Amino acid sequence: MPAPATTLPTAPLRWDIFCRVIDNFGDIGVCWRLARDLHTRGHQVRLWVDDPAALDWMARGGGQPGIEVRRWMDVAAGPAADTMPGDVIVEAFGCELPASFIAAMAKTASTGPAPVWLNLEYLSAEPYVERSHGLKSPQFSGPGAGLDKWFFYPGFTPKTGGLLREPGLIEHLDSLDRATWLSRAGIHWQPGESLVSLFCYPGAPIAEWLQALPPEPTLLLTAPGAATQSVEAQQLPSHIRQHALPFLPQESFDELLAVCDVNLVRGEDSFVRAQWAGRPFIWHIYSQEDGVHAGKLDAFIDRHVAGASAAVAEQLRAAMRRWNGLDASPMQWPERAGWSDLTLAWRQELLAQNDLVTQLLHFVAEKR
Ligand SMILES: Cc1cn([C@H]2C[C@H](O)[C@@H](COP(=O)(O)OP(=O)(O)O[C@H]3O[C@@H](C)[C@H](O)[C@@H](O)[C@H]3O)O2)c(=O)[nH]c1=O
């Protein structure tokens, strides 16, 4: 039985989260959510980021009292040498920590408890995640010699670190009234119109997808960038309208997904949020040059459709693969009722596992 999400297995701790923005918004998106969730549960958080620009819209007001956002540039230009490391150091997505900071961690460890050093990894449904979650990487050389680093893998099964899910999130999302939310957001929605959100990478087969949409009045809510631009480039049939969204703060983005009928999401964080929204979704995976994303997509689809009827499973698999350019068959929408049931059943399955921060707190308590 999972422990309640609010359980605090440790006294409030001081956390240092290091984030390097490689591309897009997922790196800072995940780190900002983690920082907020820890802060809400009473912890002290410093978020070190090389490029905080996206926080201007992602975080209301560009930040939040109680979470200290600090700049760092690279391994050489890190925090000042006299910066005291916190109790837990999170190296997000394998970003290399500044050497001066690692040296400060080692110094702390020589006089008291060593900071718990974690590498928070990318999310995947592939089997290696269960094998790798929680593994130790002892440091034999360099400024951190003698310290241990631990691998923490988010994931979809109980043997992984779980998914970020703030206490009360689902209750909040399920309580939203669509018409009220949309009117507050300044979105003109005509009752009866299907609502579809779209957040994707360039290259999604938009024209084909628009043709495959069910022939019913539909309002497309498109995120800034590739989604808005590629829909604007199309000649829309009369039953489809487009509303181009601005970038929304994270909480509003989560709410948007919860009031839509279908969500097309991408990357890592919006993909997870679509699962908490409990609405049918299609995932645009971040594509990698070596093609490894195909295996990652299939591993997720396999788990996700495992409880569905054969027809829904096949339709959804084909739609997700086609959206990602991995399938040549014509684009088709899965049958909506079966797809909705599957999405809710999947969310229920995920809710049976502890959220990532709860698991992280237990993990840290064990290692200290
Ligand atoms: C469109 C929109 C997004 N967001 C947030 C949600 C997420 O936190 C973030 C988007 O991140 P993602 O959904 O993960 O998609 P992304 O494509 O921006 O990020 C990706 O970057 C690559 C480098 C990584 O390898 C991928 O795994 C992924 O993280 O932006 C808002 O808060 N408001 C908005 O209006």
The ligand as a Tripos MOL2 file, in Angstrom:
@<TRIPOS>MOLECULE
LIG
   35    37     1     0     0
SMALL
NO_CHARGES

@<TRIPOS>ATOM
      1 C1          3.3380   25.0390  -23.8790 C.3       1 LIG1
      2 C2          3.6240   25.1910  -22.4110 C.ar      1 LIG1
      3 C3          4.5040   24.3550  -21.7730 C.ar      1 LIG1
      4 N1          4.7220   24.4870  -20.4530 N.ar      1 LIG1
      5 C4          5.7120   23.6510  -19.7640 C.3       1 LIG1
      6 C5          5.2870   22.2340  -19.5080 C.3       1 LIG1
      7 C6          6.6380   21.5680  -19.3540 C.3       1 LIG1
      8 O1          7.1300   21.7880  -18.0370 O.3       1 LIG1
      9 C7          7.5190   22.3090  -20.3520 C.3       1 LIG1
     10 C8          7.6780   21.5620  -21.6520 C.3       1 LIG1
     11 O2          8.4890   20.4510  -21.4630 O.3       1 LIG1
     12 P1          8.2390   19.0520  -22.1670 P.3       1 LIG1
     13 O3          6.8060   18.7900  -22.2080 O.co2     1 LIG1
     14 O4          9.0830   18.0430  -21.4940 O.co2     1 LIG1
     15 O5          8.6910   19.2580  -23.6750 O.3       1 LIG1
     16 P2          9.9970   19.9300  -24.3340 P.3       1 LIG1
     17 O6         10.0690   19.4600  -25.7040 O.co2     1 LIG1
     18 O7          9.9120   21.3990  -24.1970 O.co2     1 LIG1
     19 O8         11.2160   19.3910  -23.5250 O.3       1 LIG1
     20 C9         11.9940   18.2940  -23.9710 C.3       1 LIG1
     21 O9         13.3120   18.7420  -23.9540 O.3       1 LIG1
     22 C10        14.2400   17.7720  -24.3570 C.3       1 LIG1
     23 C11        15.6100   18.3900  -24.3050 C.3       1 LIG1
     24 C12        14.1690   16.5770  -23.4550 C.3       1 LIG1
     25 O10        15.0750   15.6360  -23.8340 O.3       1 LIG1
     26 C13        12.7690   16.0270  -23.5490 C.3       1 LIG1
     27 O11        12.6600   14.8820  -22.7220 O.3       1 LIG1
     28 C14        11.8070   17.0880  -23.1340 C.3       1 LIG1
     29 O12        11.9760   17.3390  -21.7660 O.3       1 LIG1
     30 O13         6.8720   23.5620  -20.5880 O.3       1 LIG1
     31 C15         4.0820   25.4590  -19.6930 C.ar      1 LIG1
     32 O14         4.2880   25.5600  -18.4750 O.2       1 LIG1
     33 N2          3.2290   26.3060  -20.3330 N.ar      1 LIG1
     34 C16         2.9740   26.2210  -21.6670 C.ar      1 LIG1
     35 O15         2.1790   27.0230  -22.1970 O.2       1 LIG1
@<TRIPOS>BOND
     1     1     2 1
     2     2     3 ar
     3     2    34 ar
     4     3     4 ar
     5     4     5 1
     6     4    31 ar
     7     5     6 1
     8     5    30 1
     9     6     7 1
    10     7     8 1
    11     7     9 1
    12     9    10 1
    13     9    30 1
    14    10    11 1
    15    11    12 1
    16    12    13 2
    17    12    14 1
    18    12    15 1
    19    15    16 1
    20    16    17 2
    21    16    18 1
    22    16    19 1
    23    19    20 1
    24    20    21 1
    25    20    28 1
    26    21    22 1
    27    22    23 1
    28    22    24 1
    29    24    25 1
    30    24    26 1
    31    26    27 1
    32    26    28 1
    33    28    29 1
    34    31    32 2
    35    31    33 ar
    36    33    34 ar
    37    34    35 2
@<TRIPOS>SUBSTRUCTURE
     1 LIG1         1 GROUP 0 **** ****
